[in-house]
Each structure stands twice: as C-alpha cells, then as structure tokens.
C-alpha cells in the first residue's frame, strides 16, 4: 500500500512538473505573438536593393547589395515567425528581371511583385553614400502623396531611433521610383552611410544588422496595430510657401553645395549674362544660360561645390510652354555606385535652377536623347519634376530641405544629481538632443536611458571659462594649464564616459574655445571618434566653429539660449525667437537645461510644440543640422 501511495505521489509530482513546463512554454511562445500580432495575416514584400552585377554603393570591399540582403533575410525570418506572409524580391545575389542575357527593367520587376502577391506594404532596403562623410544614420523615405506611407515611415523611423548606437534621424518624403509607382504604403529604408566611418563599421556587424531588422519589424507591427501613433510635425499640413520667383532676390541663381557650415542644403549663386542683359533674353535662352552656369560650376569655388556628378553633362535644353526638357549626356561612367542622396541632389539642383524662372513649372529629364526611369536607379525621372511637388523650399540665399523650417533643441546638464526636469524631458515625444556631463553620478544611466528611448546623446564637455568658479565645471574639465597631450587625453576620457554619444558641445568654455592652441586638441579627439560638434557660443570670441570647419568636422553653432531666465513665459518667448530664426534662415538650434528650473523648461517646450508646428516648424535632431 505504501509502495502504491509512493508511486502515486511521484506520478502526481511528474504531472505537475509537466503541466508547469507546458504553461511556461505557452507563455514564452505567446509573448512574441502578443507583441507582433499586428502583422499576422498581412502580406509584406521586402525588397533588398541592387544585386547581381548591380553592386550599389561601395566602400573598400564592402558592397551595398550584400548588406541589403542580410538585413532583408533577418527581417523576413522575424515577420514569418509572427504569422506574416513575406515575399522577397530577391533571395540571392541576382537582379530581379534578369534572365540569362535578357533583361527587363529591374525596378519594374521589383514593383510587379507587390501586385503579384497583393501586398499590404512594400519595404525596400538600401544603404546610402554621400560626398560628405559626416552624414550618418538610418533614414526612412516615403511618397508624400501617400498618407499611409508617411505613417509607416514614421513608425519604422521611430523604432530605428531606439537602437542606442544609431545616429538619430527623422523620416522624409522623396521621389524614389519604387515609391511613386506603388499605390500601397511603401517605404525605402536607407540603413546608414557606407561613406561614414562609424556607419561603415556598424553595418558590417551581424548583430547590428539584426538590430536594424528588429527595429523595422517592430515599426511595421506598430503601423498595423496603430498602437503607437506617431506625433510629429509631419502629421500637420505644411505651411504654404511665400516664395514666388526668386524670394526677393533680384536675379535667378544656380544652386551649389556649401563647403562651409550653412543652415541651407544648397546655396544660390547669381547667374550672370556677361555683357548682355539677362532680362532681354528669351525664356529658352535664359534656361540654357542658367544650366550652362550650373554645369560650369560655382565661381566662388572656395565656398561652393558642384552638385553634378563627374561624367554627367547637360547637352541640350528646350522650352515648351511651362515645361523645360533637359537632355543629359553620360560620358562612359557607371552611376550605379553613387548613393540615392547624390542622385537626388544632382536632379534637384537642375530642376530648381530652372525653377528660378517663374514661367517654368516642370522639368523633364532625358539621358543621351532617350526616356529613362532614373539617373542612377533611385529617383524617378520617368515623369516631369513638378515645382509644386518637390521636397525642397526656396528661401532667401538658397534651398531648404523639406517644406518646413527645422529646429533642433539641445538640452544641457544631464548626468548631475540635480534631476529637475529630467523625467519631464524624457516624456516629450519629439526629436530632442540631450547633452550629458561626463564623470557624474547619473552620467551612464541617463545616457543609456536617453538613447534607448530614441533621443540623441552628445557629451556636454566642461571647458574652462574666462571667469567663473571652478566648481561650476565639475570633474574631468579641460583647463588652460594642461599641455596639448593632456587636453587630448582628458577629452578622450570624457568622451568614453558617455555611452552612445555621437558628438559634443561645450559646457561654459569661453577661455578654451577662444584659443586655437587649447581647443584644437579637443577637436582632434572628436574627429578621431567621428563626433559632430556644436559650439554653444558662450562668448563671441569662440573660434571652435571655424577650426572644426577647417578640420572637416561636421559642426554648427547655437542660435538661441532658451532659459537664461527660469520663467515659463520667458522661455516661451525665447522659443518664439527660435522659431523666427528658423523661419528666416531655414533652421535654428536652441539650448535649454535640466537641473535648476529644468521642469519649467520642459513645460514650456511641451506647451510650445503645437504652437511652433502650426507655424511650419519641424523638430529634428542636432545631427540633421550639422554640416
């Protein structure tokens, strides 16, 4: 009897154990499903860009097509596990649409798969490149005419920003061929820049590739769930452009890239007609002369550079009513390896140079006399470029990216024991940049928390001022009694203290920033790390911006201090001033603080967000305004 009782107890224990294991396994299996049930039953077409002979962008031995495919396969695996029907436009190293020696247009072949499989969404994966190696971070692009595509783009971009090591960016509208030829929600995800040292290293890392795939998948899920509505300036209608013709400038200009830090994407240089009067010429003659000046390059080549890639020439211009037809000649050069950004800039410079002539409303581009879909396999030129549908805005002096003026707000003094405003700042659902003091009790924790929540992190580097107490600086300060070697070593130590930092600005520092011998070692350490630089401009004698610019470091400077007076009404007044500067010059940078009065600064920003957005302001990260 005792033996039977013992057997019964053993069987009961085994049964309980098995039941516990089953329930535990069910819970574990259900967790991802609960998190990603939005994609269940949806059909997602994933398009790994390029392939086969089309390598895409290149940097050393690393080619874009391989990264695109690896991330696509990781994303497909993840979405399939969550119940989505996933189709890849290619699942190997080949070009869609190519059969032996016979080739269809590969972009059309990719697009056709969305219709074939009745896709709910289309996600195209790419890696970018830029002539400016400071450009970094993932950017999600969408067709401005498709609201749902914009919603999908913002959801994916939001999750990409949560990758701690990712340089923070915001989503944008752009006329990619695959986006303008799809009616369903479609996005292009440019996952980083091979031309940037930091991105180049990360994009080759398999773990980082999986992080990108997971972020994109989470963004897709949020889009279908509508669980996390994205609130950005992109949800508001753009302010109507006040510009007609030359925005108050006397003569039309040609557009070039600035070599020096600028608030604008491109700067205009007046088109000169020589001894003749420009106004006396016919519209066709004006158009030809304007593009001739654009093709010749800027007269002021110390400050401006051409937007037109080598090997691309303008061979003919015709004007038919309000339409200009421009034929480009390609001189035996392969444009497939240039990034989408360089292609977009080249096409925009041509179109906007012609749009300086108010009579012209659209521009049709051909290549070597033939109709083409794209110039370098990215941007749509199968149809005329329409003045009213371009994603740039003409302002005094040049072109501003997007249809809204941009504002970056940097919040100083994170990391200290005075945490007034820290919690409130981390609840603001807009792009913000947090400057974290090194070597303080909350430095590491707040840096990690900010990066994981999608805020941009930079180092708030303590530099000696001309006047002031030493206690204001905190530990790890750069002082004038240090040698250049000591300054450089201290800067490196301070940079290492702030996880996920992508740049630095100065805490006080009127003395150090005014002396080239003292600030140069700091900037050398920043350049080695790939950091961007914000000159907080604590004095008019600062040389930091000029020296950083000469060293080829991505940099900009502060426009407005927001909270010198710790009063909500005064801070709102400063935010209005920040908006005015952005509207006047295309973008502006404001600096506020946590710590003493930080809760008031957070309240003022939160209350002013809808007011500023209604005026046509878009909030962005600092990294989007450095040059």
HUZI-V429988 format. One record per residue. N is the residue number from 1. RES is the residue in one letter. SS is DSSP state (~ for helix, > for strand, _ for the rest). PHI is phi in radians with two decimals (none if undefined). Layout:
N_RES_SS_PHI + N_RES_SS_PHI
This chain:
1_X___none + 2_X_~_-1.09 + 3_X_~_-1.14 + 4_X_~_-1.11 + 5_X_~_-1.11 + 6_X_~_-1.12 + 7_X_~_-1.11 + 8_X_~_-1.10 + 9_X_~_-1.12 + 10_X_~_-1.11 + 11_X_~_-1.11 + 12_X_~_-1.12 + 13_X_~_-1.11 + 14_X_~_-1.09 + 15_X_~_-1.10 + 16_X_~_-1.09 + 17_X_~_-1.11 + 18_X_~_-1.11 + 19_X_~_-1.11 + 20_X_~_-1.08 + 21_X_~_-1.10 + 22_X_~_-1.12 + 23_X_~_-1.12 + 24_X_~_-1.10 + 25_X_~_-1.13 + 26_X_~_-1.11 + 27_X_~_-1.08 + 28_X_~_-1.11 + 29_X_~_-1.20 + 30_X_~_-1.38 + 31_X_~_-1.01 + 32_X_~_-1.11 + 33_X_~_-1.10 + 34_X_~_-1.13 + 35_X_~_-1.30 + 36_X_~_-2.14 + 37_X_~_-1.16 + 38_X_~_-1.15 + 39_X_~_-1.58 + 40_X___-1.04 + 41_X___1.44 + 42_X___-1.57 + 43_X_>_-1.83 + 44_X_>_-2.05 + 45_X_>_-1.69 + 46_X_>_-1.87 + 47_X_>_-2.01 + 48_X_>_-1.29 + 49_X___-1.05 + 50_X___1.15 + 51_X_>_2.28 + 52_X___1.10 + 53_X___-1.22 + 54_X_>_-1.49 + 55_X___-1.38 + 56_X___1.37 + 57_X___-1.17 + 58_X_>_-2.33 + 59_X_>_-2.61 + 60_X___1.11 + 61_X___-1.57 + 62_X_>_-1.47 + 63_X_>_-2.09 + 64_X_~_-1.05 + 65_X_~_-0.99 + 66_X_~_-1.23 + 67_X_~_-1.12 + 68_X_~_-0.97 + 69_X_~_-1.19 + 70_X_~_-1.10 + 71_X_~_-1.15 + 72_X_~_-1.07 + 73_X_~_-1.17 + 74_X_~_-1.11 + 75_X_~_-1.14 + 76_X_~_-1.08 + 77_X_~_-1.06 + 78_X_~_-1.13 + 79_X_~_-1.21 + 80_X_~_-1.13 + 81_X_~_-1.07 + 82_X___-1.66 + 83_X___1.66 + 84_X___-1.48 + 85_X_>_-1.57 + 86_X_>_-2.04 + 87_X_>_-2.18 + 88_X_>_-1.77 + 89_X___-1.20 + 90_X___-2.63 + 91_X___-2.15 + 92_X___-2.88 + 93_X___-1.61 + 94_X___-2.64 + 95_X___-1.65 + 96_X___-0.99 + 97_X___1.63 + 98_X_>_-1.75 + 99_X_>_-2.15 + 100_X___0.94 + 101_X___-1.71 + 102_X_>_-1.68 + 103_X_>_-2.32 + 104_X___-1.57 + 105_X___-1.22 + 106_X_~_-1.20 + 107_X_~_-1.18 + 108_X_~_-1.13 + 109_X_~_-1.13 + 110_X_~_-1.17 + 111_X_~_-1.08 + 112_X_~_-1.05 + 113_X_~_-1.21 + 114_X_~_-1.13 + 115_X_~_-1.24 + 116_X_~_-1.02 + 117_X___-1.74 + 118_X___0.88 + 119_X___-1.18 + 120_X___-1.45 + 121_X_>_-2.51 + 122_X_>_-2.31 + 123_X_>_-2.18 + 124_X_>_-1.80 + 125_X_>_-1.88 + 126_X_>_-2.51 + 127_X_>_-2.21 + 128_X_>_-1.73 + 129_X___-2.63 + 130_X___-2.55 + 131_X___-1.18 + 132_X___-1.69 + 133_X___-1.28 + 134_X___-1.40 + 135_X___-1.13 + 136_X___-2.69 + 137_X___1.67 + 138_X___-1.51 + 139_X_>_-2.28 + 140_X_>_-1.82 + 141_X_>_-1.93 + 142_X_>_-2.54 + 143_X___-1.46 + 144_X___-1.07 + 145_X___-1.41 + 146_X___-1.98 + 147_X_~_-1.09 + 148_X_~_-1.11 + 149_X_~_-1.12 + 150_X_~_-1.11 + 151_X_~_-1.13 + 152_X_~_-1.08 + 153_X_~_-1.06 + 154_X_~_-1.19 + 155_X_~_-1.15 + 156_X_~_-1.21 + 157_X_~_-1.06 + 158_X_~_-1.07 + 159_X_~_-1.29 + 160_X_~_-1.08 + 161_X___-1.18 + 162_X___-1.39 + 163_X___-1.23 + 164_X___-0.96 + 165_X___-1.43 + 166_X___-1.38 + 167_X___-1.17 + 168_X___-1.39 + 169_X___-2.39 + 170_X___-2.07 + 171_X___-1.31 + 172_X_>_-2.47 + 173_X_>_-1.53 + 174_X___-2.79 + 175_X___-1.61 + 176_X_>_-1.09 + 177_X_~_-1.03 + 178_X_~_-1.16 + 179_X_~_-1.43 + 180_X_~_-1.35 + 181_X___-1.91 + 182_X___-2.14 + 183_X___-1.57 + 184_X___-1.38 + 185_X_>_-1.02 + 186_X_>_-2.44 + 187_X_>_-2.41 + 188_X_>_-1.97 + 189_X_>_-1.81 + 190_X_>_-1.54 + 191_X_>_-1.43 + 192_X_>_2.67 + 193_X_>_-2.16 + 194_X___-1.16 + 195_X___-1.37 + 196_X___-1.77 + 197_X_~_-1.02 + 198_X_~_-1.12 + 199_X_~_-1.09 + 200_X_~_-0.96 + 201_X_~_-1.18 + 202_X_~_-1.20 + 203_X_~_-1.15 + 204_X___-1.50 + 205_X___-1.47 + 206_X_~_-1.12 + 207_X_~_-1.16 + 208_X_~_-1.13 + 209_X_~_-1.05 + 210_X_~_-1.20 + 211_X_~_-1.07 + 212_X_~_-1.09 + 213_X_~_-1.04 + 214_X_~_-1.12 + 215_X_~_-1.11 + 216_X_~_-1.10 + 217_X_~_-1.07 + 218_X_~_-1.12 + 219_X_~_-1.10 + 220_X_~_-1.09 + 221_X_~_-1.05 + 222_X_~_-1.07 + 223_X_~_-1.07 + 224_X_~_-1.25 + 225_X_~_-1.31 + 226_X___0.94 + 227_X___-1.39 + 228_X___-2.19 + 229_X___-1.01 + 230_X___-1.55 + 231_X___-1.91 + 232_X___-2.38 + 233_X_~_-1.09 + 234_X_~_-1.15 + 235_X_~_-1.38 + 236_X___-1.76 + 237_X___-1.10 + 238_X___-1.18 + 239_X___-1.12 + 240_X___-1.09 + 241_X___-1.21 + 242_X___-1.54 + 243_X___-1.34 + 244_X___-2.39 + 245_X___1.33 + 246_X___-1.78 + 247_X___0.87 + 248_X___1.54 + 249_X___-1.55 + 250_X___-1.25 + 251_X___-2.23 + 252_X___-1.07 + 253_X_>_-2.18 + 254_X_>_-1.77 + 255_X_>_-1.92 + 256_X_>_-2.38 + 257_X_>_-1.41 + 258_X_>_-1.32 + 259_X___-1.48 + 260_X___-1.79 + 261_X___-0.93 + 262_X___-2.55 + 263_X___-1.36 + 264_X___-1.97 + 265_X___-1.23 + 266_X_>_-2.32 + 267_X_>_-1.94 + 268_X_>_-1.67 + 269_X_>_-2.21 + 270_X_>_-0.99 + 271_X___-1.43 + 272_X___-1.76 + 273_X___-1.79 + 274_X___1.27 + 275_X___-1.36 + 276_X___-1.52 + 277_X___-1.53 + 278_X_~_-1.09 + 279_X_~_-1.18 + 280_X_~_-1.38 + 281_X___-1.43 + 282_X___-1.26 + 283_X_~_-1.05 + 284_X_~_-1.12 + 285_X_~_-1.16 + 286_X_~_-1.08 + 287_X_~_-1.10 + 288_X_~_-1.13 + 289_X_~_-1.14 + 290_X_~_-1.08 + 291_X_~_-1.29 + 292_X_~_-1.11 + 293_X_~_-1.11 + 294_X_~_-1.10 + 295_X_~_-1.19 + 296_X_~_-1.21 + 297_X___1.64 + 298_X___-1.26 + 299_X___-1.19 + 300_X___-1.55 + 301_X___-1.37 + 302_X___-1.40 + 303_X___-2.06 + 304_X_>_-2.23 + 305_X_>_-2.35 + 306_X___-1.20 + 307_X___-1.67 + 308_X___-1.57 + 309_X___-1.10 + 310_X___-1.06 + 311_X___1.59 + 312_X_>_-1.84 + 313_X_>_-2.22 + 314_X_>_-1.69 + 315_X_>_-1.84 + 316_X_>_-2.75 + 317_X_>_-2.36 + 318_X_>_-2.22 + 319_X_>_-2.08 + 320_X_>_-2.17 + 321_X___1.14 + 322_X___-1.66 + 323_X_>_-1.86 + 324_X_>_-1.86 + 325_X_>_-1.86 + 326_X_>_-2.07 + 327_X_>_-1.78 + 328_X_>_-1.72 + 329_X_>_-1.93 + 330_X_>_-1.79 + 331_X___-1.60 + 332_X___0.79 + 333_X___-2.32 + 334_X___-1.57 + 335_X___-1.59 + 336_X___-1.09 + 337_X___-1.51 + 338_X___-1.39 + 339_X___-1.29 + 340_X_~_-1.08 + 341_X_~_-1.14 + 342_X_~_-1.14 + 343_X_~_-1.12 + 344_X_~_-1.11 + 345_X_~_-1.10 + 346_X_~_-1.06 + 347_X_~_-1.15 + 348_X_~_-1.16 + 349_X_~_-1.12 + 350_X_~_-1.16 + 351_X_~_-1.10 + 352_X_~_-1.29 + 353_X_~_-1.10 + 354_X_~_-1.32 + 355_X_~_-1.22 + 356_X___-1.12 + 357_X___-1.59 + 358_X___-1.01 + 359_X___-1.25 + 360_X___-1.63 + 361_X___-1.96 + 362_X_>_-2.62 + 363_X_>_-2.33 + 364_X_>_-1.86 + 365_X_>_-1.86 + 366_X_>_-2.20 + 367_X_>_-2.23 + 368_X___0.91 + 369_X___1.43 + 370_X_>_-2.06 + 371_X___-1.21 + 372_X___-2.33 + 373_X___-1.48 + 374_X___-2.50 + 375_X___-1.52 + 376_X___-2.48 + 377_X___1.26 + 378_X___-2.24 + 379_X_>_-1.49 + 380_X___-1.37 + 381_X___-2.17 + 382_X___-1.25 + 383_X___-2.14 + 384_X___-1.04 + 385_X_>_-1.39 + 386_X_>_-1.69 + 387_X_~_-0.90 + 388_X_~_-1.44 + 389_X_~_-2.02 + 390_X___-1.37 + 391_X___-1.70 + 392_X_>_-2.21 + 393_X_>_-2.25 + 394_X_>_-1.40 + 395_X_>_-2.25 + 396_X___-0.99 + 397_X___1.75 + 398_X_>_2.89 + 399_X_>_-2.08 + 400_X_>_-1.83 + 401_X_>_-1.24 + 402_X___1.45 + 403_X___-1.84 + 404_X___-2.30 + 405_X_>_-1.22 + 406_X_>_-1.90 + 407_X_>_-2.21 + 408_X_>_-1.93 + 409_X_>_-1.89 + 410_X_>_-1.86 + 411_X_>_-1.92 + 412_X_>_-1.45 + 413_X_>_1.36 + 414_X_>_-1.15 + 415_X___1.82 + 416_X___-1.47 + 417_X___-1.34 + 418_X___-1.48 + 419_X___-1.79 + 420_X___-1.05 + 421_X___1.60 + 422_X_~_-1.09 + 423_X_~_-1.06 + 424_X_~_-1.14 + 425_X_~_-1.10 + 426_X___-1.35 + 427_X___-1.85 + 428_X___-1.43 + 429_X___-1.59 + 430_X___-2.59 + 431_X___-1.07 + 432_X___-2.35 + 433_X_>_-2.01 + 434_X_>_-1.84 + 435_X_>_-1.70 + 436_X_>_-1.86 + 437_X___-1.20 + 438_X___-1.37 + 439_X___1.16 + 440_X___-1.95 + 441_X___-1.13 + 442_X___-1.91 + 443_X_~_-0.99 + 444_X_~_-1.15 + 445_X_~_-1.08 + 446_X_~_-1.27 + 447_X_~_-1.10 + 448_X_~_-1.13 + 449_X_~_-1.07 + 450_X_~_-1.11 + 451_X_~_-1.11 + 452_X_~_-1.21 + 453_X___-1.55 + 454_X___1.68 + 455_X___-1.59 + 456_X_>_-1.46 + 457_X_>_-2.10 + 458_X_>_-2.29 + 459_X_>_-1.53 + 460_X_>_-1.68 + 461_X_>_-1.44 + 462_X_>_-1.31 + 463_X_>_-2.16 + 464_X___-1.12 + 465_X___-1.57 + 466_X___-1.19 + 467_X___-2.36 + 468_X___2.26 + 469_X___-1.42 + 470_X_~_-1.09 + 471_X_~_-1.16 + 472_X_~_-1.18 + 473_X___-1.36 + 474_X___1.44 + 475_X___-1.24 + 476_X___1.37 + 477_X___-1.33 + 478_X_>_-1.57 + 479_X___-2.18 + 480_X___-1.28 + 481_X___-1.51 + 482_X___-1.50 + 483_X___-1.38 + 484_X_~_-0.95 + 485_X_~_-1.14 + 486_X_~_-1.13 + 487_X_~_-1.08 + 488_X_~_-1.07 + 489_X_~_-1.13 + 490_X_~_-1.18 + 491_X_~_-1.07 + 492_X_~_-1.09 + 493_X_~_-1.04 + 494_X_~_-1.13 + 495_X_~_-1.06 + 496_X_~_-1.18 + 497_X___-1.32 + 498_X___-1.98 + 499_X___-1.05 + 500_X___1.17 + 501_X___-1.23 + 502_X___-2.08 + 503_X_>_-3.11 + 504_X_>_-2.61 + 505_X_>_-2.29 + 506_X_>_-1.63 + 507_X_>_-1.67 + 508_X_>_0.92 + 509_X___1.64 + 510_X___-1.06 + 511_X___-1.35 + 512_X_~_-1.10 + 513_X_~_-1.28 + 514_X_~_-1.53 + 515_X___-2.06 + 516_X_~_-1.05 + 517_X_~_-1.16 + 518_X_~_-1.62 + 519_X_~_-1.47 + 520_X_~_-1.06 + 521_X_~_-1.06 + 522_X_~_-1.11 + 523_X_~_-1.18 + 524_X_~_-1.10 + 525_X_~_-1.12 + 526_X_~_-1.15 + 527_X_~_-1.11 + 528_X_~_-1.03 + 529_X_~_-1.59 + 530_X___1.34 + 531_X___-1.36 + 532_X_>_-1.51 + 533_X_>_-2.29 + 534_X_>_-1.99 + 535_X_>_-1.42 + 536_X___-1.17 + 537_X___0.97 + 538_X___-1.36 + 539_X___-2.66 + 540_X___-1.24 + 541_X___-1.50 + 542_X___-1.15 + 543_X___-1.90 + 544_X_~_-1.09 + 545_X_~_-1.09 + 546_X_~_-1.08 + 547_X_~_-1.21 + 548_X_~_-1.06 + 549_X_~_-1.07 + 550_X_~_-1.17 + 551_X___-1.51 + 552_X___1.37 + 553_X___-1.65 + 554_X___-1.12 + 555_X_>_-2.69 + 556_X_>_-2.81 + 557_X_>_-2.36 + 558_X___-1.21 + 559_X___-1.76 + 560_X_>_-2.45 + 561_X_>_-1.50 + 562_X___-1.55 + 563_X___-2.35 + 564_X___-1.01 + 565_X___-1.86 + 566_X___-1.44 + 567_X___-2.48 + 568_X_~_-1.01 + 569_X_~_-1.10 + 570_X_~_-1.18 + 571_X_~_-1.15 + 572_X_~_-1.09 + 573_X_~_-1.08 + 574_X_~_-1.19 + 575_X_~_-1.15 + 576_X_~_-1.11 + 577_X_~_-1.09 + 578_X_~_-1.07 + 579_X_~_-1.11 + 580_X_~_-1.05 + 581_X_~_-1.11 + 582_X_~_-1.11 + 583_X_~_-1.16 + 584_X_~_-1.38 + 585_X_~_-2.10 + 586_X___1.74 + 587_X_>_-2.81 + 588_X_>_-2.78 + 589_X_>_-2.06 + 590_X_>_-2.02 + 591_X_>_-2.12 + 592_X_>_-2.15 + 593_X_>_-2.51 + 594_X___-1.73 + 595_X___1.63 + 596_X___-0.95 + 597_X___1.43 + 598_X_~_-1.10 + 599_X_~_-1.14 + 600_X_~_-1.24 + 601_X_~_-1.11 + 602_X_~_-1.07 + 603_X_~_-1.10 + 604_X_~_-1.10 + 605_X_~_-1.08 + 606_X_~_-1.04 + 607_X_~_-1.30 + 608_X_~_-1.55 + 609_X_~_-0.97 + 610_X_~_-1.11 + 611_X_~_-1.16 + 612_X_~_-1.21 + 613_X_~_-1.15 + 614_X_~_-1.14 + 615_X___-1.48 + 616_X___1.74 + 617_X_>_-1.69 + 618_X_>_-2.00 + 619_X_>_-1.48 + 620_X_>_-2.36 + 621_X___-1.41 + 622_X_~_-0.98 + 623_X_~_-1.04 + 624_X_~_-1.48 + 625_X___-2.02 + 626_X___-1.54 + 627_X___-2.38
